[in-house]
Amino acid sequence: MIRNSFIFLDGVRFQKEKMLWSQGIKNWDDFLDAKSIPGIGALAKYHHNRQIMKAKENLYALNSEYFKKIIPQAEHWRLYEFFREEAIFLDIETTGLDFESNINVIGLFDGINTKIMIRGINLDYKILQKELLNYKLIITFNGAAFDVPFLKKRYPDLMPNVPHFDLKHCCARLGLTGGLKEIEKQLGIERKNEIVKEFHGGDAAVLWRMYRATMDDYYLNLLIEYNEEDTINLRFIADYVYNGLKKRALEGEIEKLVSPFCQKS
């Protein structure tokens, strides 16, 4: 979808992008190959050509950081298909919702393997920082409001400067509302463990307190399983959301999906 996108061009907004698609200009190559495009003057066309060529250069150099600068954050989902194999799914568990709380567990899923870091056991800032540098796209559920600012407050230099695909708001654009567990149910995602299946966000903090009070690994293992399934299920949701938004966008419905705060200033 990133190669179908024109909203990073100067003066191009969602409505003009839709106009280009309706004229058969579906991707960057179509735009570059066209000698002229109705509604775009010759000088603007030349300038846009240069912008597209620069975008192509950065895309094929796998420089996702470039697109963080030119694509609105709410539209970072457009990068998912291209960077899917270099994406990391991230979820944290904390002792509370305020930013002064402790981070108990950080879960990562690269599409194949999970990596779980636990406070007091194997949570190491330097190792985590090095691990995150391997990825071109970060994917969370409500991470723009919670996980990422929480991590940045605790570890200011931790997060790589790459695009962030937050599933929560993109789910809402497809009519999927509620927390992660509610959306999993709407999409028919089943959790394996019957006990873990009934957990919600606050239960992760309870499990941590029970583990610390008893030092019984049973509670820690439940917490690990809960977090691990959170991160793994994000990929299924990301696939669903990406395909749904792409289909609607290319069918000319993108303006119905974009709230005012998503607009490029």
QUIBEL-V695416 format. One record per run of one state. SS is the DSSP state (alpha for helix, beta for strand, coil for the rest). FROM is the first residue (numbers start at 1). TO is the last residue. Records with the same first field share a line. If there is no record, write none. Layout:
SS->FROM-TO, FROM-TO
//
This chain:
coil->1-1, 5-13, 23-27, 34-36, 38-39, 41-41, 61-63, 71-72, 95-102, 110-113, 119-124, 133-136, 141-146, 155-162, 174-179, 187-193, 198-200, 215-216, 258-259, 263-265
alpha->2-4, 14-22, 28-33, 42-60, 64-70, 73-86, 125-132, 147-154, 167-173, 180-186, 194-197, 201-214, 217-257, 260-262
beta->37-37, 40-40, 87-94, 103-109, 114-118, 137-140, 163-166
//
